[in-house]
Amino acid sequence: MKTIITPTNLCEQRSQSRNLQQHFVRIQIIDSEEPEAMLALTKDISDQGLALLTYVPLPIGTKVTIERDNDCIASAEVADWEWDYDCDMARIGLRLLEKTAAWPITNS
């Protein structure tokens, strides 16, 4: 017996449209005993959140800081995650908690 998994359309659940933008960012877990930063690639961005692609999924509720070009641009919380089979990476949905003066992410 085969199990068929139907993907959910997360775009229908969003209250705000997102812009497809790709930037490399560094994310760091807040209050982590081991301050290890992870590289991630943004998939899409809005004023309230962003989606990242990374090889390491993070548990829902994990609080992180987001850095670009050695500047902290925001703090966020993991709202959801799923495996993106197209690129074989975890897609992590982040809800922004606080933006710094370095926000928004721009091409540099």
GROMACS elastic network, one bead per residue, 0.5 to 0.9 nm:
[ bonds ]
;  ai    aj funct       b0    kb
    7    10     6  0.89607   500
    8    11     6  0.88095   500
    8    12     6  0.89208   500
    9    12     6  0.58674   500
    9    13     6  0.75381   500
   10    13     6  0.52970   500
   10    14     6  0.67543   500
   11    14     6  0.53359   500
   11    15     6  0.86412   500
   11    16     6  0.89299   500
   11    17     6  0.79617   500
   11    18     6  0.87274   500
   12    15     6  0.82027   500
   14    17     6  0.70046   500
   14    18     6  0.87231   500
   16    46     6  0.70710   500
   16    47     6  0.81298   500
   16    48     6  0.78592   500
   17    45     6  0.86150   500
   17    46     6  0.66853   500
   18    21     6  0.88762   500
   18    44     6  0.57825   500
   18    45     6  0.51804   500
   18    47     6  0.82334   500
   18    49     6  0.84879   500
   18    50     6  0.78192   500
   19    43     6  0.86146   500
   19    44     6  0.53185   500
   19    45     6  0.52568   500
   19    46     6  0.63070   500
   20    42     6  0.84427   500
   20    43     6  0.60953   500
   20    45     6  0.65379   500
   21    42     6  0.65158   500
   21    43     6  0.59155   500
   21    44     6  0.52079   500
   21    45     6  0.65588   500
   21   105     6  0.89752   500
   21   106     6  0.89576   500
   22    41     6  0.62032   500
   22    43     6  0.55376   500
   22    44     6  0.70370   500
   22    45     6  0.88438   500
   23    40     6  0.83166   500
   23    41     6  0.55919   500
   23    42     6  0.53221   500
   23    43     6  0.79813   500
   23    68     6  0.84497   500
   23   105     6  0.78275   500
   23   106     6  0.82273   500
   23   107     6  0.76817   500
   24    39     6  0.68890   500
   24    40     6  0.57641   500
   24    42     6  0.64642   500
   24    68     6  0.72601   500
   25    38     6  0.83693   500
   25    39     6  0.59028   500
   25    40     6  0.54181   500
   25    41     6  0.61717   500
   25    42     6  0.72153   500
   25    52     6  0.88538   500
   25    66     6  0.66036   500
   25    67     6  0.56403   500
   25    68     6  0.50409   500
   25    69     6  0.79351   500
   26    37     6  0.61367   500
   26    38     6  0.55006   500
   26    40     6  0.60754   500
   26    41     6  0.86168   500
   26    65     6  0.81947   500
   26    66     6  0.58124   500
   26    67     6  0.50044   500
   26    68     6  0.63949   500
   26    69     6  0.88309   500
   26    70     6  0.85709   500
   27    36     6  0.87984   500
   27    37     6  0.55679   500
   27    38     6  0.53052   500
   27    39     6  0.64268   500
   27    40     6  0.70765   500
   27    64     6  0.62615   500
   27    65     6  0.55824   500
   27    67     6  0.62398   500
   28    32     6  0.82184   500
   28    35     6  0.69861   500
   28    36     6  0.65021   500
   28    38     6  0.64424   500
   28    63     6  0.85259   500
   28    64     6  0.52622   500
   28    65     6  0.52830   500
   28    66     6  0.67308   500
   28    67     6  0.82154   500
   29    32     6  0.55711   500
   29    34     6  0.88243   500
   29    35     6  0.72736   500
   29    36     6  0.77782   500
   29    37     6  0.75268   500
   29    38     6  0.89444   500
   29    62     6  0.70862   500
   29    63     6  0.59732   500
   29    65     6  0.65544   500
   30    35     6  0.83131   500
   30    62     6  0.79599   500
   30    63     6  0.55761   500
   30    64     6  0.50420   500
   30    65     6  0.65917   500
   30    75     6  0.87263   500
   31    34     6  0.86564   500
   31    35     6  0.82046   500
   31    63     6  0.83018   500
   31    64     6  0.87368   500
   32    35     6  0.58036   500
   32    36     6  0.81819   500
   33    36     6  0.89340   500
   38    54     6  0.81040   500
   38    56     6  0.83317   500
   39    54     6  0.70828   500
   39    55     6  0.89475   500
   40    52     6  0.60611   500
   40    53     6  0.56199   500
   40    55     6  0.81239   500
   41    51     6  0.85152   500
   41    52     6  0.54250   500
   41    53     6  0.51317   500
   41    54     6  0.67187   500
   42    45     6  0.72968   500
   42    50     6  0.70542   500
   42    51     6  0.58508   500
   42    53     6  0.62542   500
   43    50     6  0.73685   500
   43    51     6  0.53095   500
   43    52     6  0.54215   500
   43    53     6  0.65677   500
   43    91     6  0.82486   500
   44    49     6  0.86266   500
   44    50     6  0.55795   500
   44    51     6  0.53884   500
   44    52     6  0.74742   500
   45    48     6  0.81175   500
   45    49     6  0.61273   500
   45    51     6  0.65916   500
   45   105     6  0.85472   500
   46    49     6  0.53009   500
   46    50     6  0.59927   500
   47    50     6  0.82201   500
   47    96     6  0.79928   500
   47   104     6  0.82472   500
   48    94     6  0.86190   500
   48    95     6  0.60841   500
   48    96     6  0.54331   500
   48    97     6  0.82405   500
   49    76     6  0.78839   500
   49    93     6  0.73165   500
   49    94     6  0.53664   500
   49    97     6  0.87188   500
   50    92     6  0.83008   500
   50    93     6  0.59953   500
   50    94     6  0.53598   500
   50    95     6  0.68685   500
   50    96     6  0.77409   500
   51    81     6  0.89116   500
   51    91     6  0.64240   500
   51    92     6  0.54724   500
   51    94     6  0.60637   500
   51    95     6  0.89541   500
   52    90     6  0.79378   500
   52    91     6  0.55136   500
   52    92     6  0.51197   500
   52    93     6  0.65551   500
   52    94     6  0.77539   500
   53    56     6  0.88277   500
   53    57     6  0.89722   500
   53    84     6  0.82607   500
   53    87     6  0.87146   500
   53    89     6  0.60572   500
   53    90     6  0.55770   500
   53    92     6  0.63669   500
   54    57     6  0.69835   500
   54    89     6  0.56333   500
   54    90     6  0.53529   500
   54    91     6  0.66702   500
   54    92     6  0.76122   500
   55    88     6  0.81173   500
   55    89     6  0.51253   500
   55    90     6  0.57339   500
   55    91     6  0.87396   500
   56    89     6  0.78662   500
   56    90     6  0.65567   500
   57    81     6  0.69696   500
   57    82     6  0.80835   500
   57    83     6  0.83573   500
   57    89     6  0.84586   500
   57    90     6  0.55342   500
   57    91     6  0.76215   500
   57    92     6  0.68623   500
   58    61     6  0.85567   500
   58    62     6  0.67055   500
   58    78     6  0.71599   500
   58    80     6  0.88396   500
   58    81     6  0.75832   500
   58    90     6  0.88240   500
   58    92     6  0.74335   500
   59    62     6  0.57833   500
   59    78     6  0.69769   500
   59    79     6  0.87976   500
   59    80     6  0.80580   500
   59    81     6  0.79760   500
   60    63     6  0.88338   500
   60    77     6  0.76708   500
   60    79     6  0.55313   500
   60    80     6  0.56759   500
   60    81     6  0.73613   500
   61    77     6  0.56848   500
   61    78     6  0.51019   500
   61    79     6  0.63379   500
   61    80     6  0.83753   500
   62    76     6  0.84038   500
   62    77     6  0.55493   500
   62    78     6  0.53313   500
   62    79     6  0.83833   500
   63    75     6  0.72706   500
   63    76     6  0.57290   500
   63    78     6  0.64956   500
   63    97     6  0.89509   500
   64    74     6  0.85873   500
   64    75     6  0.57058   500
   64    76     6  0.54025   500
   64    77     6  0.61490   500
   64    78     6  0.78264   500
   64    94     6  0.89097   500
   65    72     6  0.68024   500
   65    73     6  0.77363   500
   65    74     6  0.58784   500
   65    76     6  0.62321   500
   65    77     6  0.87170   500
   66    71     6  0.84219   500
   66    72     6  0.57877   500
   66    73     6  0.57916   500
   66    74     6  0.53386   500
   66    75     6  0.60199   500
   66    76     6  0.75096   500
   67    70     6  0.60058   500
   67    71     6  0.52535   500
   67    73     6  0.54862   500
   67    74     6  0.72942   500
   68    71     6  0.53917   500
   68    72     6  0.65736   500
   68    73     6  0.67293   500
   68   102     6  0.87479   500
   68   105     6  0.77258   500
   69    72     6  0.84505   500
   69   108     6  0.89963   500
   71   102     6  0.69769   500
   72    75     6  0.80136   500
   72    99     6  0.87210   500
   72   100     6  0.70182   500
   72   101     6  0.89754   500
   72   102     6  0.71462   500
   72   103     6  0.86985   500
   73    98     6  0.86676   500
   73    99     6  0.59963   500
   73   100     6  0.51256   500
   73   101     6  0.71027   500
   73   102     6  0.50319   500
   73   103     6  0.51723   500
   73   104     6  0.73708   500
   73   105     6  0.76055   500
   74    96     6  0.69109   500
   74    97     6  0.73582   500
   74    98     6  0.54796   500
   74   100     6  0.55703   500
   74   101     6  0.88861   500
   74   102     6  0.81361   500
   74   103     6  0.70117   500
   74   104     6  0.89476   500
   75    95     6  0.87190   500
   75    96     6  0.60889   500
   75    97     6  0.54770   500
   75    98     6  0.52315   500
   75    99     6  0.65522   500
   75   100     6  0.84171   500
   76    79     6  0.89590   500
   76    94     6  0.58831   500
   76    95     6  0.53924   500
   76    98     6  0.68988   500
   76    99     6  0.87211   500
   77    93     6  0.84477   500
   77    94     6  0.54124   500
   77    95     6  0.52956   500
   77    96     6  0.65167   500
   77    97     6  0.68704   500
   78    81     6  0.76211   500
   78    92     6  0.68040   500
   78    93     6  0.59046   500
   78    95     6  0.64025   500
   78    96     6  0.89679   500
   79    92     6  0.77242   500
   79    93     6  0.54551   500
   79    94     6  0.53681   500
   79    95     6  0.59726   500
   80    91     6  0.84342   500
   80    92     6  0.60376   500
   80    93     6  0.50534   500
   80    94     6  0.72159   500
   81    90     6  0.67488   500
   81    91     6  0.54946   500
   81    93     6  0.57812   500
   81    94     6  0.87857   500
   82    89     6  0.87507   500
   82    90     6  0.58100   500
   82    91     6  0.54552   500
   82    92     6  0.67526   500
   82    93     6  0.86537   500
   83    86     6  0.89267   500
   83    87     6  0.89305   500
   83    88     6  0.70100   500
   83    89     6  0.59614   500
   83    91     6  0.59512   500
   83    92     6  0.86444   500
   84    87     6  0.59322   500
   84    88     6  0.56006   500
   84    89     6  0.54074   500
   84    90     6  0.56613   500
   84    91     6  0.59077   500
   85    89     6  0.68687   500
   85    90     6  0.84792   500
   86    89     6  0.80619   500
   87    90     6  0.86281   500
   96    99     6  0.71786   500
   99   102     6  0.77334   500
   99   103     6  0.59887   500
   99   104     6  0.81483   500
  100   103     6  0.56344   500
  100   104     6  0.85811   500
  101   104     6  0.81857   500
  102   105     6  0.75271   500
  103   106     6  0.81552   500
  105   108     6  0.89818   500
